[in-house]
Amino acid sequence: MPGNRTPMTPQTKLFIGGAFVDALDGATIATLNPHDNSPIADVAEAKAADVDRAVEAAAKAFPAWSAMAAMDRGRLLLKLADAIEADAETLARLESLDTGHPLRDTRGLDVPRTAVTYRYFGGMADKFEGTVVPVEAGFLNYVLREPVGVVGQIVPWNFPLMFTSWKMGPALAAGCTVVLKPSELTPLSTLRIAELMRDVGFPAGVVNIVPGYGATAGQRLVDHPEVRKIAFTGSTAIGRSVVRGSAGNLKKVQLELGGKGANIVFDDANLAAAVNGAAFAIFHNQGQACIAGSRLLLHEKIADEFLDRFLKLARSIRLGDPLAEGTEMGPLTSRMHQQRVLDYCAVAREEGGEILTGGRAPDDPALSKGCYVEPTVVRADPGSRVCREEVFGPFVTVSTFKTDEEALAIANGTEYGLGGGLWTSNLQRAHRFAKAMISGMVWVNCYKRVNPGSPFGGVHASGYGREMGFEAMREYTSPKSIWVNVDAQLPPYYRR
């Protein structure tokens, strides 16, 4: 079978112990093309017994992998980054086919960011250091950072290729072994990465990929006593259940959850830049991003002019087949999620919100079988449900403010605290708001900028822990304090 496959023929089996295998009970999950809901492939469905096999393989591989020279672990990650770049077109097309991301985005953002992340952590592997603590004379105290062990990683369906690198890059660099569960909706690019890992020489069992449902495969990862850490990206509701599940075995938990990003435009902003930046903040990847700028807060002096420009831009966005070269916005990733976003359009109307554009599936017959929703802009009260709850689609609310204090109160008026932005030419205001916004990340005169060296994560209902950079390496290691008596004399306490 492997010899008959081409790169664009998706891998459909579980990856356990260095081999692609069927699920023990032969179960499969159909993955669909969200452009027209046609079947792409039937992917093996991992259940609890399959997760147990994967954890056993990861536990067996851990001693040798963690003892390997950090430089050698790094070399493998660097080779993987090279392999991803060589396979870029295949990965981009596979990601677009499975998720609905436009090809221009998977080529220009998702694949390059994935390669860059593995390359960053490949270079980080032998540069993450311990510390020496200045203590009293006669003793040496140093702190080692040791890998936590087998980690379970659960990634969502909105950026599967990129998020897989965010999770596995630091874990592998730190010396952990991995059992990763991609979403049952979008497993194909992750399985392709597993093929590349095998090809560049990752030892068997270091990485294991188990597509499956959260209630079965995901829950078993949370419950498994040999899994020392869970790293989860997804909804706040499921994040809370992960924390509850981890209490029984006290495993370490890292959560990157929902968001309701405020994007504030002041009256001294560069409007052209703010309009384009705000459109990218909400409409990139059909708004399916935890950090999306889903709440536009406009100073009343510029609100009308901003909205004129913004609505014109929103109405001009070209919807279509994500594999077509001219497409700017593809479908949502599933029929279920399309309905969720349309339901929020109904909620907006019920609450008295004004839908300024969009709010429906497109009329184009060529898109009727897919999971499309038009770019949607809603004028709404800041206290309404659509301004407080995460919609996770091409759906942005618009509210106005008069003063800086009012803008800050609205921005901080949700349970979330992941990302937010502001547009102003006032340097003092920019720094004041960056400090005062309750958010793990703040963008000034830009939005949704990420880099593998910059910590990514939130506070409050948006979770805890950080992806990326040195912070991510700390997430996958535990400090061990070591004391050495360097004085020839014994301590005086019970000396005879």
C-alpha positions as CSV (number, residue, x, y, z in Angstrom):
1,M,0.0,0.0,0.0
2,P,2.6,2.7,0.9
3,G,4.5,2.0,-2.3
4,N,1.3,2.7,-4.4
5,R,0.6,6.1,-2.6
6,T,1.4,9.5,-4.1
7,P,2.0,12.5,-1.8
8,M,-1.5,13.9,-2.6
9,T,-3.1,10.5,-1.8
10,P,-3.8,11.1,1.9
11,Q,-2.3,8.8,4.6
12,T,-5.3,7.4,6.5
13,K,-3.8,5.2,9.2
14,L,-2.8,5.7,12.8
15,F,0.9,6.3,13.4
16,I,2.1,4.3,16.4
17,G,5.6,3.1,17.2
18,G,7.0,4.3,13.9
19,A,4.5,2.4,11.8
20,F,1.2,3.3,10.1
21,V,-1.4,0.9,11.4
22,D,-5.2,0.4,11.4
23,A,-7.3,0.9,14.5
24,L,-7.6,-2.2,16.5
25,D,-11.3,-2.5,15.8
26,G,-11.0,-1.3,12.2
27,A,-13.1,1.8,12.8
28,T,-12.8,4.7,10.5
29,I,-14.0,8.4,10.3
30,A,-14.9,10.0,7.0
31,T,-13.1,13.3,6.4
32,L,-15.0,15.6,4.1
33,N,-14.1,18.5,1.7
34,P,-15.9,21.5,3.2
35,H,-16.1,23.1,-0.3
36,D,-18.8,20.6,-1.3
37,N,-19.0,18.1,1.5
38,S,-17.7,15.3,-0.8
39,P,-15.7,12.5,0.9
40,I,-11.9,12.8,0.8
41,A,-10.9,9.7,2.7
42,D,-11.8,7.3,5.6
43,V,-9.3,7.8,8.3
44,A,-8.6,5.2,11.1
45,E,-10.4,6.1,14.3
46,A,-8.3,5.8,17.4
47,K,-10.2,4.7,20.6
48,A,-9.0,4.0,24.1
49,A,-7.1,0.8,23.2
50,D,-5.3,2.5,20.4
51,V,-4.3,5.4,22.6
52,D,-2.9,2.9,25.1
53,R,-0.8,1.4,22.3
54,A,0.5,4.8,21.4
55,V,1.3,5.8,25.0
56,E,3.1,2.5,25.5
57,A,5.2,3.2,22.4
58,A,6.0,6.7,23.6
59,A,6.9,5.5,27.1
60,K,9.2,2.9,25.6
61,A,10.9,5.5,23.4
62,F,11.3,8.2,26.1
63,P,14.5,7.0,27.9
64,A,16.6,7.0,24.8
65,W,15.0,10.1,23.3
66,S,15.5,12.2,26.5
67,A,19.1,10.9,26.8
68,M,19.9,11.8,23.2
69,A,22.2,14.8,22.9
70,A,20.1,17.9,22.5
71,M,22.0,18.8,19.4
72,D,21.0,15.5,17.8
73,R,17.3,16.1,18.6
74,G,17.7,19.5,17.2
75,R,19.2,18.1,13.9
76,L,16.1,16.0,13.4
77,L,13.8,18.9,13.8
78,L,15.9,20.9,11.4
79,K,15.7,18.1,8.9
80,L,12.0,18.0,9.3
81,A,11.8,21.7,8.6
82,D,13.7,21.2,5.4
83,A,11.4,18.3,4.4
84,I,8.3,20.4,5.0
85,E,9.7,23.1,2.7
86,A,10.5,20.5,0.0
87,D,6.9,19.2,0.4
88,A,5.3,22.6,0.7
89,E,2.9,22.4,-2.3
90,T,1.6,19.0,-1.3
91,L,1.1,20.1,2.3
92,A,-0.6,23.4,1.2
93,R,-3.0,21.6,-1.1
94,L,-3.8,18.9,1.5
95,E,-4.5,21.5,4.2
96,S,-6.7,23.5,1.8
97,L,-8.6,20.4,0.8
98,D,-9.2,19.3,4.3
99,T,-9.9,22.6,6.2
100,G,-11.2,25.0,3.6
101,H,-8.3,27.5,4.0
102,P,-7.7,29.3,0.7
103,L,-4.6,28.0,-1.0
104,R,-3.0,31.5,-0.9
105,D,-3.1,31.3,2.9
106,T,-1.8,27.7,3.2
107,R,1.0,28.4,0.8
108,G,1.8,31.9,2.2
109,L,1.2,31.4,5.9
110,D,0.4,28.0,7.2
111,V,3.2,25.9,5.6
112,P,6.0,28.5,6.0
113,R,5.0,29.1,9.6
114,T,5.1,25.4,10.3
115,A,8.6,25.0,8.9
116,V,9.8,28.1,10.7
117,T,8.5,26.8,14.0
118,Y,10.2,23.4,13.7
119,R,13.4,25.2,12.6
120,Y,13.2,27.5,15.6
121,F,12.9,24.7,18.1
122,G,15.5,22.7,16.3
123,G,17.9,25.5,17.0
124,M,16.5,25.8,20.6
125,A,17.2,22.2,21.6
126,D,20.8,22.7,22.7
127,K,20.4,26.3,23.9
128,F,17.8,25.8,26.6
129,E,19.9,26.1,29.8
130,G,19.6,25.4,33.5
131,T,20.7,27.9,36.1
132,V,23.1,28.2,39.0
133,V,21.7,29.7,42.2
134,P,23.9,31.9,44.4
135,V,23.7,30.2,47.8
136,E,25.7,30.2,51.0
137,A,29.5,29.5,51.0
138,G,30.4,25.8,50.8
139,F,27.6,24.7,48.6
140,L,26.8,24.6,44.9
141,N,23.1,24.7,43.9
142,Y,22.2,24.2,40.3
143,V,18.8,23.7,38.6
144,L,18.3,21.2,35.7
145,R,15.4,21.4,33.3
146,E,14.2,17.8,32.7
147,P,11.6,16.7,30.1
148,V,8.3,15.9,31.8
149,G,8.0,12.5,29.9
150,V,5.2,11.3,27.7
151,V,2.9,14.2,26.7
152,G,-0.6,14.1,25.2
153,Q,-1.3,16.8,22.8
154,I,-4.8,17.7,21.4
155,V,-5.0,20.1,18.5
156,P,-8.2,21.6,16.9
157,W,-9.4,21.7,13.4
158,N,-8.9,25.4,12.5
159,F,-5.1,25.4,11.9
160,P,-4.1,21.7,12.2
161,L,-0.8,21.9,10.3
162,M,0.5,25.0,12.2
163,F,-0.8,24.0,15.6
164,T,0.8,20.6,15.3
165,S,4.2,22.3,15.0
166,W,3.5,24.6,17.9
167,K,2.8,21.6,20.1
168,M,5.4,19.1,18.9
169,G,8.3,21.5,18.2
170,P,9.0,22.5,21.8
171,A,8.0,19.1,23.3
172,L,10.5,17.2,21.1
173,A,13.2,19.7,21.5
174,A,12.9,19.4,25.3
175,G,13.2,15.6,25.1
176,C,9.6,14.6,25.6
177,T,7.9,11.9,23.6
178,V,4.5,12.7,22.1
179,V,1.0,11.2,21.5
180,L,-0.9,13.7,19.5
181,K,-4.6,13.7,18.7
182,P,-5.6,15.8,15.7
183,S,-9.2,16.7,15.2
184,E,-11.4,14.0,13.6
185,L,-12.4,16.7,11.1
186,T,-8.9,17.6,9.8
187,P,-6.3,14.9,10.4
188,L,-4.7,14.7,6.9
189,S,-1.9,17.2,7.1
190,T,-0.8,15.9,10.5
191,L,-0.6,12.4,9.2
192,R,1.5,13.8,6.3
193,I,3.9,15.3,8.8
194,A,4.1,11.9,10.5
195,E,5.3,10.5,7.1
196,L,7.9,13.2,6.8
197,M,9.1,12.5,10.4
198,R,9.5,8.9,9.7
199,D,11.4,9.7,6.5
200,V,13.9,12.0,8.1
201,G,14.7,9.5,10.8
202,F,12.8,10.2,14.0
203,P,13.1,7.1,16.2
204,A,10.1,4.8,16.5
205,G,7.7,5.8,19.2
206,V,9.0,9.3,19.7
207,V,5.9,10.7,17.9
208,N,2.6,8.9,17.7
209,I,-0.5,10.3,15.9
210,V,-4.0,9.1,16.9
211,P,-6.9,10.8,15.0
212,G,-10.2,10.2,16.9
213,Y,-13.0,11.9,18.8
214,G,-12.4,13.9,21.9
215,A,-14.9,11.9,24.0
216,T,-12.9,8.7,23.4
217,A,-9.3,9.2,22.2
218,G,-9.0,12.6,23.8
219,Q,-10.5,11.5,27.1
220,R,-8.2,8.5,27.3
221,L,-5.2,10.8,26.9
222,V,-6.4,12.9,29.7
223,D,-7.1,9.9,31.9
224,H,-4.0,7.8,31.1
225,P,-1.7,7.6,34.1
226,E,1.5,7.4,32.1
227,V,0.8,10.7,30.2
228,R,2.5,13.3,32.3
229,K,1.2,16.4,30.6
230,I,-1.8,17.4,28.4
231,A,-1.4,20.3,26.0
232,F,-4.8,21.3,24.7
233,T,-6.0,23.9,22.2
234,G,-9.8,24.2,21.8
235,S,-12.9,25.6,23.3
236,T,-13.1,26.9,26.9
237,A,-15.8,24.4,27.8
238,I,-13.7,21.4,26.8
239,G,-10.7,23.0,28.4
240,R,-12.5,23.0,31.7
241,S,-13.3,19.3,31.3
242,V,-9.7,18.6,30.6
243,V,-8.7,20.2,33.9
244,R,-11.4,18.2,35.7
245,G,-10.1,15.0,34.1
246,S,-6.5,15.7,35.0
247,A,-7.3,16.0,38.7
248,G,-7.4,12.2,39.2
249,N,-3.8,11.7,38.2
250,L,-2.5,15.3,38.8
251,K,-0.9,15.6,35.3
252,K,0.4,18.9,34.2
253,V,-2.0,20.9,31.9
254,Q,-1.5,23.6,29.4
255,L,-4.5,25.3,27.8
256,E,-5.0,27.6,24.9
257,L,-8.7,28.3,24.7
258,G,-11.2,30.7,23.3
259,G,-11.1,34.4,22.7
260,K,-13.2,37.5,21.9
261,G,-10.5,39.9,20.7
262,A,-11.2,43.6,20.9
263,N,-9.8,45.6,18.0
264,I,-9.9,49.3,19.0
265,V,-9.7,52.1,16.4
266,F,-9.0,55.6,17.7
267,D,-9.8,58.8,15.9
268,D,-6.1,59.4,15.2
269,A,-5.5,56.1,13.6
270,N,-4.3,55.6,10.0
271,L,-7.7,54.5,8.7
272,A,-6.5,52.8,5.6
273,A,-4.1,50.6,7.6
274,A,-6.8,50.0,10.3
275,V,-9.4,48.9,7.8
276,N,-7.2,46.4,6.1
277,G,-5.8,45.2,9.4
278,A,-9.3,44.8,10.9
279,A,-10.4,42.8,7.8
280,F,-7.4,40.4,8.2
281,A,-8.0,40.2,11.9
282,I,-11.5,38.8,11.4
283,F,-11.8,37.4,7.9
284,H,-8.5,35.5,7.6
285,N,-9.3,31.7,7.8
286,Q,-13.0,32.6,7.7
287,G,-12.7,34.0,11.2
288,Q,-11.9,30.6,12.6
289,A,-9.2,31.7,14.9
290,C,-9.1,32.1,18.7
291,I,-7.2,35.4,18.4
292,A,-9.6,36.8,15.7
293,G,-10.4,40.5,16.1
294,S,-14.1,39.8,16.5
295,R,-15.1,43.0,18.3
296,L,-14.5,46.2,16.5
297,L,-14.6,49.2,18.8
298,L,-14.6,52.5,16.8
299,H,-14.2,56.0,18.1
300,E,-17.4,57.8,17.3
301,K,-15.6,60.5,15.3
302,I,-14.3,58.1,12.7
303,A,-17.0,55.3,12.9
304,D,-18.9,56.3,9.8
305,E,-15.9,56.7,7.6
306,F,-14.3,53.6,8.9
307,L,-17.5,51.5,8.3
308,D,-18.0,52.8,4.8
309,R,-14.5,51.6,3.9
310,F,-14.7,48.4,5.9
311,L,-18.1,47.3,4.5
312,K,-16.9,48.0,1.0
313,L,-13.9,45.8,1.6
314,A,-16.0,43.0,3.3
315,R,-18.4,42.9,0.4
316,S,-15.6,42.6,-2.1
317,I,-14.0,39.5,-0.6
318,R,-14.0,36.6,-3.1
319,L,-15.6,33.4,-1.7
320,G,-14.9,30.2,-3.5
321,D,-13.2,26.8,-3.8
322,P,-10.1,27.0,-1.5
323,L,-8.0,25.3,-4.2
324,A,-8.8,28.0,-6.8
325,E,-6.0,30.6,-7.2
326,G,-8.3,33.6,-6.9
327,T,-10.2,32.6,-3.7
328,E,-9.8,35.0,-0.7
329,M,-12.2,33.2,1.6
330,G,-13.1,29.6,1.7
331,P,-15.8,27.6,3.5
332,L,-16.0,27.0,7.2
333,T,-14.5,23.6,8.1
334,S,-17.8,21.7,8.7
335,R,-21.5,21.9,8.2
336,M,-22.0,21.8,11.9
337,H,-19.9,24.9,12.4
338,Q,-21.5,26.7,9.5
339,Q,-24.8,26.3,11.2
340,R,-23.4,27.5,14.5
341,V,-22.3,30.8,12.9
342,L,-25.7,31.2,11.1
343,D,-27.4,30.6,14.5
344,Y,-25.4,33.5,15.9
345,C,-26.6,35.7,13.0
346,A,-30.2,34.8,14.2
347,V,-29.2,35.7,17.8
348,A,-27.9,39.1,16.6
349,R,-31.3,39.8,15.0
350,E,-33.2,38.7,18.0
351,E,-31.1,40.9,20.3
352,G,-31.8,44.0,18.1
353,G,-28.5,44.0,16.4
354,E,-28.2,45.4,12.8
355,I,-26.6,43.2,10.2
356,L,-24.8,45.6,8.0
357,T,-23.6,43.0,5.5
358,G,-23.6,39.2,5.3
359,G,-25.4,37.1,7.9
360,R,-26.2,34.3,5.5
361,A,-24.9,31.6,3.3
362,P,-24.0,32.9,-0.2
363,D,-26.5,32.7,-3.1
364,D,-23.9,31.4,-5.6
365,P,-25.1,27.9,-6.7
366,A,-21.5,26.8,-7.1
367,L,-21.1,27.2,-3.3
368,S,-24.5,25.8,-2.2
369,K,-23.1,22.3,-1.2
370,G,-20.4,23.8,0.9
371,C,-20.0,25.3,4.4
372,Y,-19.9,28.9,3.3
373,V,-21.0,32.0,5.3
374,E,-20.7,35.5,3.8
375,P,-18.4,38.0,5.6
376,T,-20.7,39.4,8.3
377,V,-20.7,42.7,10.1
378,V,-23.1,43.4,12.9
379,R,-23.8,46.6,14.8
380,A,-24.5,45.5,18.3
381,D,-24.6,46.6,21.9
382,P,-21.3,45.7,23.8
383,G,-23.4,43.8,26.4
384,S,-25.1,41.6,23.9
385,R,-24.5,37.9,23.5
386,V,-22.8,38.3,20.2
387,C,-20.3,40.7,21.7
388,R,-19.6,38.4,24.7
389,E,-19.6,34.9,23.2
390,E,-17.1,33.4,20.8
391,V,-18.7,32.9,17.4
392,F,-15.6,31.6,15.6
393,G,-16.5,32.6,12.1
394,P,-16.4,35.5,9.7
395,F,-18.6,37.5,12.1
396,V,-17.5,40.8,13.6
397,T,-19.5,43.1,15.9
398,V,-19.2,46.9,15.7
399,S,-19.6,49.2,18.7
400,T,-18.6,52.9,19.2
401,F,-17.0,54.7,22.1
402,K,-16.4,58.3,23.1
403,T,-13.5,58.2,25.6
404,D,-10.4,56.1,26.2
405,E,-11.9,54.9,29.5
406,E,-15.0,53.7,27.8
407,A,-13.0,51.9,25.1
408,L,-10.9,50.1,27.8
409,A,-14.0,49.1,29.8
410,I,-15.6,47.6,26.7
411,A,-12.4,45.8,25.7
412,N,-12.1,44.2,29.1
413,G,-15.8,43.4,29.4
414,T,-15.7,39.7,28.5
415,E,-14.5,36.5,30.3
416,Y,-11.7,36.0,27.8
417,G,-8.2,37.3,27.7
418,L,-6.3,36.0,24.7
419,G,-5.5,38.7,22.1
420,G,-6.5,42.3,21.3
421,G,-5.4,45.2,19.3
422,L,-5.5,49.0,18.9
423,W,-4.8,51.5,16.2
424,T,-3.5,54.9,17.2
425,S,-0.7,57.3,16.4
426,N,-0.5,58.3,20.1
427,L,2.5,56.5,21.6
428,Q,1.5,57.2,25.2
429,R,-1.9,55.8,24.6
430,A,-0.5,52.8,22.8
431,H,1.7,51.8,25.8
432,R,-1.0,52.6,28.4
433,F,-3.6,50.4,26.6
434,A,-1.1,47.6,26.0
435,K,-0.6,47.4,29.7
436,A,-4.2,47.9,30.8
437,M,-5.9,45.4,28.4
438,I,-6.6,42.1,30.0
439,S,-5.0,39.9,27.3
440,G,-2.1,37.6,26.9
441,M,-1.2,39.4,23.6
442,V,-1.7,42.9,22.4
443,W,-1.0,44.2,18.9
444,V,-0.5,47.9,18.2
445,N,-1.2,49.1,14.6
446,C,-1.2,45.5,13.5
447,Y,-3.1,42.3,14.3
448,K,-2.5,38.5,14.5
449,R,1.3,38.7,14.3
450,V,2.9,35.5,15.6
451,N,6.5,34.3,15.7
452,P,8.0,31.1,17.2
453,G,10.1,33.2,19.6
454,S,7.2,35.2,21.0
455,P,5.0,33.7,23.7
456,F,1.5,32.9,22.7
457,G,-1.4,32.3,25.1
458,G,-4.0,33.9,27.3
459,V,-5.5,34.5,30.7
460,H,-8.8,33.9,32.4
461,A,-11.2,31.9,30.3
462,S,-8.6,31.9,27.5
463,G,-6.5,29.4,29.4
464,Y,-3.0,29.3,30.9
465,G,0.5,28.3,29.8
466,R,2.3,29.5,26.7
467,E,3.2,28.2,23.3
468,M,6.4,29.4,21.6
469,G,9.8,30.6,22.7
470,F,11.6,29.9,25.9
471,E,8.2,29.8,27.7
472,A,7.1,26.8,25.7
473,M,10.3,24.9,26.6
474,R,9.5,25.6,30.2
475,E,6.1,24.1,29.7
476,Y,7.6,20.8,28.7
477,T,10.2,20.6,31.4
478,S,10.4,20.4,35.1
479,P,13.0,22.1,37.3
480,K,15.2,19.9,39.5
481,S,17.2,21.6,42.2
482,I,20.6,19.9,43.0
483,W,22.7,20.7,46.0
484,V,26.4,19.8,46.3
485,N,28.6,20.2,49.3
486,V,31.8,21.6,47.9
487,D,33.5,22.1,51.3
488,A,35.8,19.4,52.5
489,Q,34.2,19.8,56.0
490,L,30.9,18.3,56.9
491,P,28.2,20.7,58.1
492,P,28.6,21.3,61.9
493,Y,25.1,20.2,63.1
494,Y,25.9,16.7,64.4
495,R,29.6,16.6,63.8
496,R,31.3,14.5,66.5
